[in-house]
Each structure stands twice: as structure tokens, then as C-alpha cells.
Amino acid sequence: MAFTVILHIANEASVAGEVDELPKAADTIITIMNPRQKDGKDLHYIDQGTVKVIWPLAKVSFIEIMGDSEEEKIIGFVRE
């Protein structure tokens, strides 16, 4: 199951993309598939045809894990 994440990199624009699995405590890198800006535009410092990028976790301030669109469709108990 792929997770959509947003990487917040020190002194750079945030990077959105997908990961197959979340990094573990002992990991030193993170591999992002389909890297892009949060608004979907291409990153100016990555070639247009790039499908995967490996970032060292030392450069990453924090990682946001985005919710699944299926989770947003779940309707809880509603009393009328």
C-alpha cells in the first residue's frame, strides 16, 4: 500500500510524492515516487522524466502523511 507524503526539506520547497513504506527509525534515506510540489507542479531542480528520488533523512525536517481518499468517504453515525 502506497502512502502519499509531504517532505519538508530544510531551506527548500515542500515535496509531495508516494512511498511504498514509511521510514523506520534506523533508516537514513527515503525514496519518493512521482516527486512534485504540493500543488502538483514539477520541481525545478529535478528532471521532468524522473519517477523516483532518494533523499537523505538528515535533510528532512519532518514528514506529513496524507489521509487516504477512501477514509474521507467514510460516514459516521448521524442522528437526526
N, C-alpha and C positions, 0 to 999 in steps of 0.2 A: 504494500500500500504506500503510495507516494504522499508526502506531506508538502503542502505549499508553505514556504517560509519567507521571511524578510530578514536579510542580514543587515545589521547596522555596523558598517565598517568605519573605523576611525578616520576622520578627515576626508571621507568620500560620501557620495550619494548612496542611499539605501539600495540594496539589490534584492529583487524578488526572484523566486525560482522554486523548483521542486527538488526534494531529496527522497531517496528510497528509504533511508532510515535516519533517525536523529542521531547526532553525535553523542558518543559516550564520554564519560569523564576522562578516560585515558587517551582519547583521540586528539590528534594535533592538526588535522585538516578536515575540511568539509567539502564535499563535491556537490555542486549545484547544477541541475539540469535546466536548460532554457533560461539562462540569466537575462534579466531585463530590469528596467527601472520599475518602481511601484506602479506607475501609470501605464506600463506596458511598452514604453518606448525602448529602443535599443540603447545599450550603454556605449558611450563614445569611445571608451578605451578597450573594447572587445570587438573583434571582427564579427561581421554580420552573420556568417555561417556557423559560428561557434554554438555547440549544443551542450557542452559540459565545461565547467570551470572549477578548479580546485583552489580553495582559499585556505591559508593557514589560520587556524583559530586564534592565534596570537593577535591577529589584526582585527578580529571581530569583537565589537563591544558587547553586543547581545543579539539573540535570535528570537524573532517573533514567529510563532507557529499559528498559521491561519486556520480558522474553523472550516470544516468540510461543508460544502453547499447542501449536502443531504441533511446535515444536522440542522440547518436553518429551516428546513421544510417541516420539521417535527412540530406538531401542535400539541401543547399540553392540555391538561384538563381545564375546561372552561365551564363555569356555572353561569347560567342565565337567570 
